[in-house]
């Protein structure tokens, strides 16, 4: 019988846990076809997204094998 679940590697590569337990992630839509975006939109895409919802955070922490 297994002692713990395997880590979901795709989730572990996409999210980082902050010191307060929130999850940071990179935003999508930055790679290509963004020349028509306004400067404001491109600037906002540079900042990391943060997941604050505790239920979703808990689900991802389990997937990352950190809980």
HELIX and SHEET records of a PDB file:
HELIX    1   1 UNK A    9  UNK A   14  1                                   6    
HELIX    2   2 UNK A   39  UNK A   46  1                                   8    
HELIX    3   3 UNK A   54  UNK A   63  1                                  10    
SHEET    1   A 3 UNK A  15  UNK A  17  0                                        
SHEET    2   A 3 UNK A  23  UNK A  25 -1                                        
SHEET    3   A 3 UNK A  49  UNK A  51 -1                                        
END                                                                             
